[in-house]
């Protein structure tokens, strides 16, 4: 498997998202625009994109990790940990790196040195 060795193509990411039941409403052209922004890392096996993670950042003070998605056949294989480590390494100059996750993923992120904070509430506006 390789990590961040080539450009991630929108068509590959759409396939990964859909295979995992993520973001059915997202369009390929919008994903292509998203990939031009921020930091993204990918993992491939035999040419197939099997993992993806990205961050949104102001470049100095804050970064938010988004869309950590691993193909179901590669979950619990270390792929997510390696992707996250690569992305965090690329963000090492940022003061605070945050993420949002489902409750069942807390052990994974805690194992990767993220700390749960009861003092912060997530609010969304759509």
Secondary structure, DSSP 8 states (H G I E B T S, - for coil): -EES-S---HHHHHHHHHHTT--TT--HHHHHHHHTSSEEEEEEETTEEEEEEEEEE-SSSEEEEEEEEE-GGGTTTTHHHHHHHHHHHHTTTSSEEEE---GGGHHHHHHTT----TT-------
